[in-house]
Amino acid sequence: MKMGAETTSSAAVQALGNSDDDGTDSELHTFEVSFDEAGIRRRKSSLVASTRPQGRHPQHLTNCFVHQLLGEFGEEGNRTPIVDLPSASQIIDKMPLEPLNQHAPTQSRLLTKQQLSDMSLGIRELSKKLAHMKLKPKVRNIFLLTKIHDDTLVEHTRELSEWLLKSSPAYNVYVEDSYEHNPLYNYQEILASDPSFTGRLRFWDVELCRKKPQTFDIVIALGGDGTVLYASWLFQRVVPPVLSFAMGSLGFLTKFDFQGYQETLTRMFNDGFLANVRLRLEVTVMRSQRPNKKRDLVEELIGEECEDDTTHRPGETYNILNEVVIDRGPNPTMSTIEVFGDNEHFTTMQADGICVATPTGSTAYNMAAGGSLCHPDNPIILLTAICAHTLSFRPVILPDTMVLRVGVPYDARTGSWASFDGRKRVELHPGDYVTISASRYPFPSVLPLDRKKDAWIDSLSRTLNWNSRQRQKAWVEGGKADGAQP
């Protein structure tokens, strides 16, 4: 599939074909993505060239849960009310497990405007379809994630582990590696209670999540919204469906009550489940290679120097579910921040910082900074200043097809700090910036089969007391409110 007549580089993406009935593997399909000559001189290494040919980009077929569904529904849409999905183990048995970073795919920020639009539209349409159909996964490897510092939850994790292992001999249960020596969990006692548990109760660590996320068919989280955010952080690219039991202090992302976990899981494994796909943002740190106060970041990104792609180099990349925040950090003075959207300079702001949030993150730091509340189904990006030094900087809502760049100008008095979902924190020196775009790897969340359509509004009322006030008394005969003084 050629994307330009003249090519200078190419990348091959391999996707596993379905196995034949006789058990032999079908041939691997290879997609070749070639770039035209203008691709060398693109607008920085953080944006694609405006001259790159437009059109639908080839689907990057991976073991990502959402990508499998896009392939299932992409052509004519789904034709059955229940979709049977293969287990991750069935796919893994047919292919060697390699670290995902050995064959890094095209990043979201490097897609053209048309490609970003196509990707967002495809995920949007998929989300609509999933609201009306059940998915029935073939579950084998179950990932348990618990707020480990809560002793009560450790005991619940043990209870859940034993129940899952007893439910089916096909289930393998993965718990955090620290549980191996946790006296409350008592790993050795669990194994001693039933010999069949040996080899089926396993441990996961951060490295396994990073290199082999396709190992797991489903994630079961015990905790609050922070535990769900940690699941997103662990699975930076391929994310298994996440089923979350509400056992924390907030409940925007936790949809199930743990007291009925046996009935919930039995029904889900036997009958299937509904799913919701939530937007994540891909954020890449771009480091300046020519720090000099006489240089101009605006000129480098959209001005006369914009074709020089040697001024910055890409650094770390993160996929986030809530928000990326650029703030002043420990500096006593406010930050100076440049904000760009696609190939335009939006503004230069002076503030304590800026918050770029997803709809899921609209009820977190974005709300505390005065940003809008946003239903998670909306395909948007929220831009909110943190204590801006002007009264006119109001929150802005932008489309998810826009690539934002937020950076520190070369002549700024101090640097800034960037944080990603409140976990990773890196310093941005003068001349550095971050690119922010809709991620190709959204976050799939399992929903109850009998869910309410207004569950998000219920969450606002329950957790935030949204618009809670004493009701005004009604007028009574005579034109006075009941109990009002004459």
Sequence and secondary structure as in RCSB ss.txt:
>XXXX:A:sequence
MKMGAETTSSAAVQALGNSDDDGTDSELHTFEVSFDEAGIRRRKSSLVASTRPQGRHPQHLTNCFVHQLLGEFGE
EGNRTPIVDLPSASQIIDKMPLEPLNQHAPTQSRLLTKQQLSDMSLGIRELSKKLAHMKLKPKVRNIFLLTKIHD
DTLVEHTRELSEWLLKSSPAYNVYVEDSYEHNPLYNYQEILASDPSFTGRLRFWDVELCRKKPQTFDIVIALGGD
GTVLYASWLFQRVVPPVLSFAMGSLGFLTKFDFQGYQETLTRMFNDGFLANVRLRLEVTVMRSQRPNKKRDLVEE
LIGEECEDDTTHRPGETYNILNEVVIDRGPNPTMSTIEVFGDNEHFTTMQADGICVATPTGSTAYNMAAGGSLCH
PDNPIILLTAICAHTLSFRPVILPDTMVLRVGVPYDARTGSWASFDGRKRVELHPGDYVTISASRYPFPSVLPLD
RKKDAWIDSLSRTLNWNSRQRQKAWVEGGKADGAQP
>XXXX:A:secstr
  S SS SEEEEEEE     TTS     EEEEEEE GGGGG STTTS  TTS  S       S HHHHHHHHHTT
T   SSEEEE  HHHHHTTS    GGGG    GGGS HHHHHHHHHHHHHHHHHHTTSEEEE   EEEEEE TT 
HHHHHHHHHHHHHHHHH TT EEEEEGGGGG TTT HHHHHHH GGGTTTEEEE HHHHHH GGG SEEEEEESH
HHHHHHHHH SSS   EEEEE SS  SS  B GGGHHHHHHHHHHH BEEEEE  EEEEEEEESS  TTS HHHH
HHSTTTT TTSEEEEEEEEESSEEEEE TT SS EEEEEEETTEEEEEEEEEEEEEE SGGGGTHHHHTT     
TTS EEEEEEEEESSS    EEEETT  EEEE  TT SS EEEEETTTEEEEE TT EEEEEE SS EEEEE TT
  TTHHHHHHHHHH TT       B TTS BTT   
